Amino acid sequence: MEEKKGLLPKKEEEPWRVLEFYSGIGGMRYSLMKAGVNAKVVEAFDINDKANDVYEYNFGHRPYQGNIETLTAADLDNYGAHTWLLSPPCQPYTRQGLQKQSGDARAFSFLKILELIPHTKQPPNMLFVENVVGFETSDTRAKMIEILASSEYITQEFILSPLQFGVPYSRPRYFCLAKRKPLSFHHEVCNNKLLWSPSPLFEHNENNVTDGWDQPPVNWDTLIHSCEPVERFLEFKSSSNRVTGGTGTDVSADCSGALENIDERNLNTMSQYIVPLSLIERWESAMDIVYPDSKRCCCFTKSYYRYVKGTGSLLATIQPNIKGKESSLKKQGLRYFTPREFPEAISLRQCYALLGNSLSVAVVAPLLRYLFSQQS
């Protein structure tokens, strides 16, 4: 009979040791920082060279760039990590893709990592998985839940959008939070359920648990009214040459660590962000336009800046008397939203491509805070 494996020990004052798989440009790591979790990323893994350039630029650490399918259980044990954060490729599960799910080669590495869990001498105490909506009905998800359950994990799954956190950005995503017994969640009534509400992340009174948490919103757009306007998140150069938010507050004020000292890339001109008139003439009907006072914004994809239709919203810098396409878009000063915190060697197209595969810190940070919180 196999010996039962206990939890990886951790002294109260010690940071949680974390492995960050599919680290990209560092969204998970930054979310940990925003969540205020006492954690240390002991290693990150990503095969994308450009993403690793950005990660290193922001955090001073270059992720492991080898094929993670070659990792062994012994390799993972050597890190002594309490928590694994995973954001595997979403292409096998997207509506636009072939939906080959676990049969897609891009799903193999994730399944390999999961299959190593029972073979590690010290499985992680917690896991966090992020992916596209559609993953929740996939056979990959079914295999993940099967492996986690057989390895003594309890799970809580969520589908959440930044709109539910006051951010004017429509991007629902799937999340799975897993804790290994005897660890537990604050809301045990939510164990092994798929939830569509962020309420468990903020509501600590068990008596206030409602049945509506496991029901999808009838219409995501109804959440727009509670969102901050787009201008709250816009950035520009102030007289002190610092990047500031739309409220005039320094956007680095609530950041910590490596991001605090990063200067915005020195752009000689804003002209590269202006939408050409020729593009407006050809694709006006396909453009999604938002204004500084708008409370919604379409999901940005990795094809933003390369294509117009379905890749993300454009910002009108000149607000007409009548918003929208009833007024000439040529006179509304259309521009692309601007990326930042990228090294100068990364081209603008590469910046947008990397951002299109990123995650929303506004959503992930509260989820991580909830995951790492200990049941009293």
C-alpha positions, 0 to 999 in steps of 0.5 A: 500500500502506498504511503500517504504523503503529507503536506509540504511543511512551511513555517509561518514566517516563511514565504510560500514557494511557488512554481509559475508554469507558462509564465508569459510576461509575468501576469501570475507573478504580478498578481501574487504581488498585488494580492499581498501574498507572502510568496516567492517564485522559485522558478518560472517556465515558458518556451517563448523567447520574447515573453521571457525577455519581458519577464526578465525585464520586469522581474530580473529573473529569466524563466526556464526556457526548455521543454517542460515535458522533459521535467520529471517528478524528481525535478519538481520535488527539487524545487520544494514548491508549495504552490503551482500556478499554471496558465496552459495554452488555450488554443485547444479549447477556443471556439475559433480553433479545432477544439481537439482538446487533449488531442491537441499537441499544445495540451500535452505538456499540461497533462504531463505536469498533472500526471507527475503529481502522484509520482512526486514525493511531495505534491504541491499543497495548492494549484491554480489553473487559468484558461479560456472559457470552454476549458470547463467542458473539455476532456482535459479538464475532466482528466485534471479533476480526476487526477486532483481528486485521486491525489487528495485535492479539493477544488473550487472552479470559477468563470469570472470576468474583469467586469465583475471587478469594476474593470471595463474589460470583457474577458471571461476566463476559467479558473480552478483553485485546488487545495490538498487535504487537510487544507480547506477553503473558507466556503466549503459549500463551494467545493467541487462546484463551478461558480460564476460569482466573485462573492466567495472571494470577499464574503466570509460569512457562511450564512450569506452564501447564496444559491446564485453563485453557481448560475451564469450571468443572464447578460454580462453587459448588465455588469457594465454599469458598476464599472469604472470608466475607461479613462480611469485606466488610461496613462499619459506623460505628466509634467514630471515625465512619470506615467500617471493614471487617469486620476492623476495618481502614479500607477506605480504607487500600489506596485512593489518590487521590480515593477516599481522602478520601471520607466515607460519605454521612451516613445518618440511619437504617438503617431504609431498608435494613431489609426490610419485614415485608410484603415478607417475607410476600409474597416469602419463598419468592423471597428469597436469604438470606445470613449474615455467615459465608456464603461466597457472594452472588448477583449484584446487578442494577440492580433490587435494592431495587425487586424481590426475585426474582433481583435479589441477596441479602439479609443476615440480621443476626440469625443463627438456630440453624437458618439459612435459611427453616426459621427465620422470616425475620421474626426474622432482621433482614433488610436490603439491602446498603448502597451507599457513595461516592455523592453525597447527590443520588443517590437510594437506588434510583439508587445500586442501579441504578448498582451493578447495572451495575458490575464487580468490582474484585477481578477487573478489577484483576489483569486490568489488571495482567496486560495492562499488564505487559511481557514481559521 
